[in-house]
Amino acid sequence: MIIRKASIYDSIGVTKVYVETWKTAYRGIIDQDYLENINYDKQKRNFMNLLNKEALIYVAESKIGEIVGYATPEVTKDDFGVNRGEISMIYVLDRYQGEGIGHKLLQRSAETLVKSEIKRMIVWVLKDNPACGFLEALGGTPKETRLDQIGGIDYVSIGYVWDDIENQFAFKEF
């Protein structure tokens, strides 16, 4: 498994992961009509625009070159105006979960943030998402909540926080 920075040519693979994971991970959590009507072409345009703007997306690529997961680390400000790392999206295809790919994506994201002198990181996830257990197992502490509107419906998201990512993630070469 290779973890690398995405290029514009990865937009199709990233979109595939996005659409597939939303339809599996959020079944029973998000309105089913919304999930069934996720527009693949619209999402692909969104990712192409992000990558054209040089947004940082890390992808997990299988041995056969398939994009099987991705994460989007960025620097944001917390409620007090202090810089922190944020991962607003981290997804791994269902059939690849349990192989450590999500951990590697978080590790690479945290490593990048540390190089930017960021100490804290937050990962947002919908409250009822099974990924909550994954984030807690990696040392994330549920510390913040917010409402996210999806398809006109409000959903509670939980912010899992790492207060000292430099010491909470063991960095190694990929």
N, CA, C and O of each residue as an XYZ file, in Angstrom:
696
protein
N       0.848     -1.177      0.000
C       0.000      0.000      0.000
C       0.890      1.235      0.000
O       1.818      1.341      0.801
N       0.605      2.151     -0.889
C       1.362      3.398     -1.000
C       0.466      4.547     -0.545
O      -0.684      4.649     -0.973
N       0.987      5.401      0.313
C       0.312      6.639      0.695
C       1.086      7.754      0.018
O       2.290      7.904      0.226
N       0.379      8.542     -0.803
C       1.050      9.609     -1.546
C       0.106     10.789     -1.729
O      -1.102     10.689     -1.519
N       0.694     11.901     -2.125
C      -0.083     13.102     -2.422
C      -0.854     12.890     -3.722
O      -0.305     12.381     -4.699
N      -2.110     13.278     -3.728
C      -2.955     13.117     -4.916
C      -2.608     14.158     -5.975
O      -2.158     15.262     -5.671
N      -2.829     13.773     -7.212
C      -2.710     14.714     -8.332
C      -4.085     14.848     -8.984
O      -5.017     14.122     -8.639
N      -4.200     15.762     -9.906
C      -5.456     15.980    -10.611
C      -5.937     14.685    -11.271
O      -7.139     14.483    -11.444
N      -5.007     13.818    -11.635
C      -5.358     12.558    -12.297
C      -6.005     11.553    -11.349
O      -6.534     10.535    -11.794
N      -5.968     11.829    -10.056
C      -6.577     10.940     -9.069
C      -8.027     11.296     -8.754
O      -8.665     10.625     -7.943
N      -8.553     12.343     -9.385
C      -9.901     12.801     -9.033
C     -10.958     11.721     -9.254
O     -11.920     11.644     -8.490
N     -10.802     10.897    -10.270
C     -11.785      9.829    -10.519
C     -11.724      8.799     -9.389
O     -12.764      8.392     -8.872
N     -10.527      8.374     -9.001
C     -10.379      7.400     -7.922
C     -10.864      7.930     -6.586
O     -11.510      7.206     -5.829
N     -10.560      9.187     -6.287
C     -10.999      9.794     -5.040
C     -12.521      9.894     -5.024
O     -13.156      9.626     -4.004
N     -13.098     10.277     -6.150
C     -14.562     10.367     -6.242
C     -15.202      9.009     -6.018
O     -16.211      8.906     -5.322
N     -14.630      7.976     -6.596
C     -15.159      6.619     -6.419
C     -15.167      6.249     -4.941
O     -16.162      5.727     -4.439
N     -14.064      6.515     -4.239
C     -13.992      6.213     -2.811
C     -15.047      7.018     -2.054
O     -15.741      6.478     -1.193
N     -15.169      8.299     -2.373
C     -16.146      9.163     -1.701
C     -17.552      8.606     -1.847
O     -18.251      8.412     -0.853
N     -17.967      8.350     -3.075
C     -19.336      7.903     -3.339
C     -19.590      6.538     -2.698
O     -20.611      6.348     -2.038
N     -18.676      5.591     -2.885
C     -18.866      4.245     -2.319
C     -18.910      4.271     -0.795
O     -19.752      3.610     -0.188
N     -18.009      5.031     -0.173
C     -17.977      5.023      1.288
C     -19.186      5.737      1.878
O     -19.705      5.321      2.914
N     -19.639      6.804      1.230
C     -20.842      7.459      1.732
C     -22.020      6.501      1.697
O     -22.813      6.456      2.637
N     -22.139      5.742      0.630
C     -23.292      4.854      0.489
C     -23.237      3.670      1.448
O     -24.278      3.102      1.779
N     -22.045      3.289      1.899
C     -21.950      2.174      2.851
C     -21.850      2.673      4.292
O     -22.585      2.196      5.157
N     -20.957      3.618      4.563
C     -20.725      4.068      5.938
C     -21.925      4.815      6.520
O     -22.169      4.747      7.725
N     -22.664      5.515      5.691
C     -23.746      6.353      6.209
C     -25.124      5.747      6.005
O     -26.131      6.406      6.264
N     -25.186      4.489      5.542
C     -26.476      3.802      5.431
C     -27.077      3.692      6.830
O     -26.432      3.211      7.761
N     -28.325      4.147      6.961
C     -28.997      4.116      8.256
C     -28.675      5.307      9.135
O     -29.258      5.457     10.209
N     -27.747      6.165      8.696
C     -27.379      7.361      9.461
C     -27.897      8.606      8.749
O     -28.509      9.482      9.361
N     -27.639      8.665      7.439
C     -28.080      9.793      6.612
C     -29.294      9.356      5.804
O     -29.437      8.185      5.454
N     -30.149     10.300      5.520
C     -31.348     10.047      4.727
C     -31.017      9.219      3.482
O     -30.155      9.600      2.690
N     -31.705      8.084      3.313
C     -31.421      7.155      2.224
C     -31.625      7.793      0.852
O     -30.867      7.504     -0.073
N     -32.631      8.653      0.701
C     -32.847      9.329     -0.590
C     -31.632     10.165     -0.972
O     -31.223     10.192     -2.133
N     -31.063     10.844      0.013
C     -29.867     11.644     -0.258
C     -28.728     10.752     -0.748
O     -28.069     11.060     -1.741
N     -28.505      9.646     -0.042
C     -27.415      8.738     -0.408
C     -27.602      8.155     -1.805
O     -26.644      8.048     -2.571
N     -28.815      7.786     -2.129
C     -29.085      7.187     -3.440
C     -28.900      8.184     -4.580
O     -28.684      7.796     -5.728
N     -28.987      9.468     -4.254
C     -28.906     10.494     -5.299
C     -27.608     11.287     -5.294
O     -27.544     12.369     -5.878
N     -26.565     10.761     -4.639
C     -25.268     11.444     -4.702
C     -24.843     11.486     -6.166
O     -24.818     10.462     -6.848
N     -24.515     12.664     -6.629
C     -24.173     12.868     -8.030
C     -22.672     12.673     -8.235
O     -21.860     13.492     -7.803
N     -22.322     11.577     -8.899
C     -20.922     11.233     -9.140
C     -20.201     12.347     -9.913
O     -19.102     12.753     -9.534
N     -20.817     12.839    -10.994
C     -20.165     13.871    -11.816
C     -19.933     15.158    -11.030
O     -18.892     15.798    -11.179
N     -20.896     15.539    -10.197
C     -20.738     16.744     -9.377
C     -19.592     16.563     -8.390
O     -18.781     17.471     -8.209
N     -19.518     15.400     -7.752
C     -18.439     15.146     -6.797
C     -17.080     15.138     -7.501
O     -16.095     15.649     -6.968
N     -17.036     14.558     -8.693
C     -15.773     14.540     -9.443
C     -15.323     15.962     -9.759
O     -14.139     16.278     -9.637
N     -16.250     16.814    -10.160
C     -15.911     18.224    -10.419
C     -15.393     18.895     -9.145
O     -14.439     19.671     -9.190
N     -16.031     18.589     -8.005
C     -15.584     19.165     -6.725
C     -14.141     18.770     -6.420
O     -13.330     19.608     -6.024
N     -13.826     17.484     -6.607
C     -12.461     17.037     -6.325
C     -11.471     17.589     -7.343
O     -10.341     17.924     -6.986
N     -11.876     17.685     -8.595
C     -10.992     18.282     -9.606
C     -10.693     19.727     -9.244
O      -9.552     20.173     -9.362
N     -11.709     20.463     -8.804
C     -11.508     21.856     -8.389
C     -10.570     21.944     -7.196
O      -9.679     22.793     -7.162
N     -10.770     21.061     -6.207
C      -9.869     21.063     -5.044
C      -8.431     20.805     -5.466
O      -7.515     21.506     -5.037
N      -8.239     19.802     -6.302
C      -6.877     19.458     -6.726
C      -6.286     20.523     -7.647
O      -5.075     20.740     -7.633
N      -7.107     21.182     -8.437
C      -6.624     22.294     -9.264
C      -6.160     23.458     -8.394
O      -5.241     24.190     -8.761
N      -6.801     23.624     -7.238
C      -6.419     24.690     -6.308
C      -5.284     24.241     -5.399
O      -4.927     24.931     -4.444
N      -4.723     23.078     -5.708
C      -3.597     22.513     -4.968
C      -3.938     22.203     -3.516
O      -3.083     22.306     -2.636
N      -5.207     21.817     -3.264
C      -5.572     21.339     -1.934
C      -4.795     20.049     -1.678
O      -4.528     19.279     -2.601
N      -4.440     19.827     -0.433
C      -3.685     18.630     -0.096
C      -4.641     17.471      0.164
O      -5.478     17.528      1.066
N      -4.506     16.446     -0.621
C      -5.239     15.196     -0.421
C      -4.220     14.075     -0.502
O      -3.472     13.966     -1.474
N      -4.199     13.241      0.532
C      -3.367     12.048      0.481
C      -4.238     10.880      0.054
O      -5.361     10.725      0.534
N      -3.720     10.063     -0.845
C      -4.450      8.881     -1.282
C      -3.695      7.630     -0.870
O      -2.468      7.617     -0.765
N      -4.473      6.577     -0.641
C      -3.923      5.242     -0.417
C      -4.133      4.478     -1.712
O      -5.258      4.333     -2.190
N      -3.039      3.995     -2.269
C      -3.084      3.308     -3.557
C      -2.688      1.836     -3.357
O      -1.666      1.533     -2.742
N      -3.514      0.940     -3.885
C      -3.238     -0.492     -3.761
C      -2.085     -0.885     -4.676
O      -1.611     -0.077     -5.475
N      -1.643     -2.126     -4.551
C      -0.547     -2.628     -5.378
C      -0.876     -2.588     -6.864
O       0.024     -2.517     -7.700
N      -2.169     -2.635     -7.193
C      -2.556     -2.610     -8.613
C      -2.929     -1.206     -9.092
O      -3.443     -1.040    -10.198
N      -2.666     -0.186     -8.248
C      -2.878      1.197     -8.655
C      -4.267      1.751     -8.395
O      -4.589      2.844     -8.859
N      -5.096      1.018     -7.663
C      -6.445      1.485     -7.350
C      -6.404      2.401     -6.132
O      -5.756      2.081     -5.135
N      -7.095      3.542     -6.207
C      -7.239      4.428     -5.052
C      -8.273      3.783     -4.139
O      -9.418      3.569     -4.539
N      -7.861      3.470     -2.894
C      -8.749      2.752     -1.979
C      -9.096      3.575     -0.738
O      -9.902      3.146      0.088
N      -8.488      4.755     -0.606
C      -8.787      5.632      0.514
C      -8.120      6.974      0.324
O      -7.240      7.132     -0.521
N      -8.549      7.946      1.121
C      -7.921      9.274      1.062
C      -8.199     10.049      2.343
O      -9.116      9.725      3.097
N      -7.396     11.072      2.573
C      -7.559     11.983      3.705
C      -7.214     13.397      3.247
O      -6.388     13.586      2.354
N      -7.858     14.392      3.871
C      -7.668     15.791      3.488
C      -7.203     16.634      4.681
O      -8.025     17.273      5.339
N      -5.897     16.643      4.965
C      -5.413     17.486      6.063
C      -5.311     18.950      5.629
O      -4.944     19.254      4.494
N      -5.641     19.838      6.551
C      -5.494     21.264      6.284
C      -5.321     22.004      7.600
O      -5.595     21.458      8.669
N      -4.874     23.228      7.519
C      -4.727     24.069      8.700
C      -5.949     24.967      8.783
O      -6.295     25.658      7.825
N      -6.608     24.949      9.956
C      -7.764     25.803     10.211
C      -7.544     26.500     11.549
O      -6.512     26.314     12.194
N      -8.503     27.286     11.952
C      -8.448     27.953     13.254
C      -9.546     27.383     14.147
O     -10.654     27.098     13.692
N      -9.212     27.222     15.428
C     -10.227     26.764     16.375
C     -11.081     27.958     16.816
O     -10.935     29.060     16.287
N     -11.968     27.731     17.784
C     -12.876     28.788     18.248
C     -12.155     29.972     18.874
O     -12.739     31.045     19.028
N     -10.886     29.785     19.238
C     -10.104     30.858     19.869
C      -9.129     31.512     18.895
O      -8.312     32.343     19.290
N      -9.218     31.132     17.619
C      -8.353     31.706     16.602
C      -6.967     31.091     16.524
O      -6.080     31.641     15.872
N      -6.772     29.949     17.185
C      -5.475     29.274     17.201
C      -5.437     28.257     16.054
O      -6.399     27.524     15.824
N      -4.314     28.230     15.347
C      -4.158     27.265     14.252
C      -4.175     25.836     14.783
O      -3.604     25.528     15.829
N      -4.843     24.985     14.033
C      -4.833     23.552     14.330
C      -5.009     22.799     13.024
O      -5.465     23.357     12.026
N      -4.649     21.554     13.043
C      -4.858     20.699     11.886
C      -6.273     20.159     11.903
O      -6.841     19.873     12.956
N      -6.822     20.030     10.719
C      -8.165     19.471     10.612
C      -8.206     18.490      9.458
O      -7.672     18.749      8.379
N      -8.841     17.374      9.702
C      -9.102     16.424      8.630
C     -10.614     16.349      8.503
O     -11.294     15.757      9.342
N     -11.126     16.955      7.447
C     -12.575     16.981      7.250
C     -13.062     15.749      6.509
O     -14.248     15.421      6.555
N     -12.150     15.063      5.825
C     -12.529     13.840      5.112
C     -11.426     12.800      5.250
O     -10.258     13.064      4.963
N     -11.821     11.620      5.693
C     -10.933     10.462      5.656
C     -11.825      9.255      5.402
O     -12.698      8.924      6.204
N     -11.587      8.612      4.279
C     -12.430      7.489      3.865
C     -11.565      6.368      3.315
O     -10.571      6.607      2.630
N     -11.961      5.142      3.628
C     -11.321      3.948      3.095
C     -12.436      3.021      2.623
O     -13.417      2.803      3.334
N     -12.276      2.478      1.420
C     -13.288      1.555      0.898
C     -13.532      0.426      1.894
O     -12.606     -0.066      2.539
N     -14.778      0.033      2.002
C     -15.200     -1.007      2.939
C     -14.318     -2.252      2.887
O     -13.896     -2.764      3.923
N     -14.047     -2.729      1.693
C     -13.318     -3.999      1.547
C     -11.847     -3.885      1.940
O     -11.159     -4.902      2.024
N     -11.349     -2.667      2.183
C      -9.958     -2.470      2.601
C      -9.839     -2.048      4.066
O      -8.733     -1.857      4.571
N     -10.970     -1.905      4.741
C     -10.915     -1.497      6.143
C     -10.351     -2.633      6.987
O     -10.534     -3.809      6.672
N      -9.668     -2.264      8.055
C      -9.056     -3.245      8.933
C      -7.636     -3.607      8.535
O      -7.023     -4.477      9.153
N      -7.104     -2.949      7.504
C      -5.740     -3.228      7.037
C      -4.736     -2.151      7.461
O      -3.577     -2.187      7.046
N      -5.171     -1.206      8.277
C      -4.265     -0.155      8.749
C      -4.152      1.041      7.810
O      -3.328      1.928      8.036
N      -4.967      1.074      6.763
C      -4.880      2.157      5.783
C      -5.313      3.486      6.397
O      -4.657      4.508      6.191
N      -6.405      3.479      7.145
C      -6.856      4.707      7.801
C      -5.810      5.238      8.759
O      -5.587      6.446      8.837
N      -5.170      4.342      9.485
C      -4.102      4.741     10.409
C      -2.958      5.392      9.638
O      -2.446      6.434     10.048
N      -2.557      4.783      8.523
C      -1.466      5.346      7.721
C      -1.840      6.710      7.149
O      -1.002      7.610      7.100
N      -3.088      6.871      6.718
C      -3.536      8.169      6.197
C      -3.516      9.229      7.299
O      -3.100     10.363      7.061
N      -3.964      8.863      8.504
C      -3.916      9.808      9.627
C      -2.479     10.135     10.001
O      -2.153     11.289     10.281
N      -1.629      9.131     10.005
C      -0.218      9.338     10.334
C       0.443     10.305      9.361
O       1.123     11.242      9.779
N       0.245     10.082      8.075
C       0.854     10.960      7.065
C       0.300     12.370      7.199
O       1.044     13.343      7.075
N      -1.001     12.490      7.452
C      -1.610     13.812      7.631
C      -1.026     14.518      8.842
O      -0.690     15.701      8.771
N      -0.902     13.796      9.961
C      -0.340     14.388     11.178
C       1.114     14.800     10.959
O       1.539     15.861     11.417
N       1.869     13.965     10.261
C       3.268     14.284      9.973
C       3.373     15.594      9.180
O       4.228     16.431      9.469
N       2.520     15.762      8.205
C       2.506     16.984      7.396
C       2.164     18.193      8.250
O       2.771     19.254      8.106
N       1.195     18.033      9.136
C       0.802     19.144     10.005
C       1.930     19.519     10.963
O       2.173     20.702     11.202
N       2.616     18.526     11.508
C       3.739     18.796     12.410
C       4.817     19.589     11.675
O       5.403     20.507     12.248
N       5.086     19.247     10.412
C       6.082     19.998      9.634
C       5.665     21.451      9.434
O       6.509     22.312      9.185
N       4.370     21.724      9.540
C       3.852     23.095      9.450
C       3.721     23.728     10.831
O       3.066     24.757     10.995
N       4.354     23.098     11.824
C       4.369     23.579     13.205
C       2.983     23.593     13.852
O       2.680     24.450     14.682
N       2.162     22.640     13.462
C       0.836     22.466     14.059
C       0.945     21.380     15.122
O       1.539     20.328     14.889
N       0.373     21.640     16.274
C       0.464     20.695     17.399
C      -0.829     19.898     17.603
O      -0.786     18.734     18.004
N      -1.981     20.528     17.326
C      -3.283     19.904     17.575
C      -3.944     19.521     16.252
O      -3.737     20.154     15.218
N      -4.752     18.454     16.329
C      -5.472     18.007     15.135
C      -6.872     17.569     15.548
O      -7.071     17.000     16.621
N      -7.826     17.843     14.683
C      -9.199     17.403     14.898
C      -9.677     16.670     13.650
O      -9.360     17.056     12.524
N     -10.438     15.617     13.870
C     -11.070     14.873     12.785
C     -12.563     14.873     13.071
O     -12.999     14.448     14.141
N     -13.341     15.351     12.107
C     -14.790     15.415     12.250
C     -15.432     14.166     11.672
O     -15.057     13.698     10.597
N     -16.408     13.632     12.402
C     -17.121     12.435     11.958
C     -18.567     12.519     12.466
O     -18.825     13.009     13.565
N     -19.490     12.036     11.649
C     -20.883     12.022     12.091
C     -21.031     11.137     13.325
O     -20.404     10.083     13.429
N     -21.859     11.578     14.243
C     -21.992     10.970     15.563
C     -22.195      9.455     15.530
O     -21.565      8.745     16.314
N     -23.024      8.955     14.678
C     -23.355      7.532     14.682
C     -22.479      6.700     13.752
O     -22.756      5.522     13.529
N     -21.435      7.297     13.214
C     -20.545      6.590     12.294
C     -19.704      5.574     13.066
O     -19.151      5.904     14.115
N     -19.601      4.354     12.565
C     -18.751      3.360     13.230
C     -17.280      3.782     13.314
O     -16.529      3.209     14.104
N     -16.858      4.761     12.526
C     -15.471      5.237     12.565
C     -15.131      5.892     13.902
O     -13.953      6.101     14.193
N     -16.116      6.217     14.710
C     -15.839      6.807     16.026
C     -14.927      5.887     16.831
O     -13.988      6.357     17.474
N     -15.189      4.599     16.804
C     -14.359      3.635     17.530
C     -12.938      3.593     17.008
O     -11.988      3.471     17.782
N     -12.789      3.694     15.686
C     -11.469      3.728     15.045
C     -10.673      4.936     15.539
O      -9.498      4.807     15.885
N     -11.307      6.106     15.572
C     -10.615      7.324     15.998
C     -10.230      7.266     17.469
O      -9.152      7.727     17.845
N     -11.100      6.705     18.303
C     -10.777      6.559     19.721
C      -9.629      5.573     19.915
O      -8.762      5.784     20.762
N      -9.624      4.492     19.129
C      -8.547      3.495     19.240
C      -7.188      4.099     18.893
O      -6.156      3.638     19.381
N      -7.189      5.138     18.043
C      -5.931      5.803     17.666
C      -5.606      6.994     18.564
O      -4.695      7.768     18.269
N      -6.347      7.140     19.655
C      -6.017      8.170     20.633
C      -6.794      9.458     20.519
O      -6.530     10.401     21.265
N      -7.756      9.527     19.599
C      -8.578     10.723     19.485
C      -9.564     10.807     20.640
O     -10.142      9.800     21.050
N      -9.749     12.003     21.158
C     -10.681     12.229     22.257
C     -11.848     13.065     21.743
O     -11.634     14.133     21.169
N     -13.097     12.589     21.943
C     -14.241     13.393     21.496
C     -14.383     14.635     22.376
O     -14.733     14.542     23.553
N     -14.102     15.808     21.779
C     -14.085     17.045     22.577
C     -15.015     18.122     22.049
O     -15.384     19.033     22.789
N     -15.405     18.035     20.775
C     -16.216     19.104     20.196
C     -17.386     18.502     19.440
O     -17.335     17.354     18.998
N     -18.433     19.288     19.299
C     -19.566     18.887     18.461
C     -19.978     20.070     17.605
O     -19.719     21.228     17.934
N     -20.624     19.746     16.502
C     -21.180     20.785     15.639
C     -22.335     20.161     14.857
O     -22.468     18.939     14.787
N     -23.150     21.007     14.282
C     -24.207     20.548     13.390
C     -23.737     20.702     11.959
O     -23.239     21.758     11.569
N     -23.894     19.656     11.185
C     -23.592     19.696      9.755
C     -24.877     19.430      9.006
O     -25.593     18.472      9.298
N     -25.166     20.279      8.044
C     -26.372     20.096      7.256
C     -26.045     19.304      5.994
O     -25.170     19.681      5.214
N     -26.756     18.216      5.812
C     -26.560     17.349      4.652
C     -27.930     17.096      4.048
O     -28.806     16.517      4.691
N     -28.107     17.529      2.822
C     -29.392     17.341      2.160
C     -30.543     18.026      2.866
O     -31.677     17.547      2.832
N     -30.251     19.151      3.510
C     -31.293     19.915      4.188
C     -31.632     19.413      5.584
O     -32.549     19.938      6.215
N     -30.918     18.411      6.082
C     -31.157     17.852      7.407
C     -29.912     18.082      8.263
O     -28.788     17.909      7.792
N     -30.119     18.475      9.529
C     -29.009     18.678     10.454
C     -28.595     17.363     11.095
O     -29.429     16.587     11.563
N     -27.279     17.131     11.105
C     -26.702     15.956     11.747
C     -25.621     16.412     12.714
O     -24.925     17.394     12.458
N     -25.483     15.701     13.822
C     -24.459     16.020     14.810
C     -23.143     15.367     14.387
O     -23.090     14.169     14.108
N     -22.091     16.169     14.348
C     -20.739     15.665     14.104
C     -19.925     15.823     15.372
O     -20.096     16.780     16.128
N     -19.040     14.869     15.591
C     -18.160     14.893     16.757
C     -16.740     15.173     16.274
O     -16.276     14.596     15.291
N     -16.069     16.064     16.979
C     -14.673     16.369     16.683
C     -13.761     15.581     17.606
O     -13.732     15.813     18.814
N     -13.011     14.640     17.023
C     -12.016     13.868     17.787
C     -10.703     14.627     17.727
O     -10.205     14.946     16.647
N     -10.143     14.914     18.902
C      -8.985     15.807     19.012
C      -7.764     15.034     19.510
O      -7.847     14.183     20.395
N      -6.642     15.368     18.905
C      -5.313     14.971     19.389
C      -4.626     16.269     19.778
O      -4.403     17.130     18.927
N      -4.287     16.421     21.057
C      -3.710     17.681     21.541
C      -2.228     17.816     21.257
O      -1.706     18.931     21.263
N      -1.530     16.711     21.009
C      -0.087     16.749     20.791
C       0.273     15.711     19.730
O       0.802     14.645     20.045
N      -0.018     16.035     18.474
C       0.135     15.028     17.416
C       1.576     14.582     17.223
O       1.829     13.461     16.782
N       2.513     15.450     17.551
C       3.913     15.053     17.377
C       4.269     13.864     18.266
O       5.035     12.989     17.863
N       3.714     13.836     19.467
C       4.012     12.750     20.396
C       2.965     11.634     20.376
O       3.228     10.535     20.864
N       1.784     11.904     19.818
C       0.740     10.891     19.827
C       0.782      9.977     18.599
O       0.161      8.914     18.599
N       1.499     10.380     17.569
C       1.647      9.542     16.378
C       3.111      9.186     16.223
O       3.979     10.059     16.254
N       3.376      7.927     16.060
C       4.759      7.481     15.808
C       5.014      7.597     14.317
O       4.418      6.864     13.528
N       5.887      8.502     13.924
C       6.151      8.742     12.507
C       7.194      7.773     11.993
O       8.207      7.513     12.643
N       6.926      7.251     10.824
C       7.906      6.418     10.144
C       7.796      6.674      8.665
O       6.784      7.190      8.190
N       8.814      6.323      7.945
C       8.841      6.562      6.506
C       7.817      5.689      5.797
O       7.582      4.543      6.180
N       7.220      6.246      4.766
C       6.241      5.502      3.953
C       6.851      5.179      2.613
O       6.201      4.557      1.773
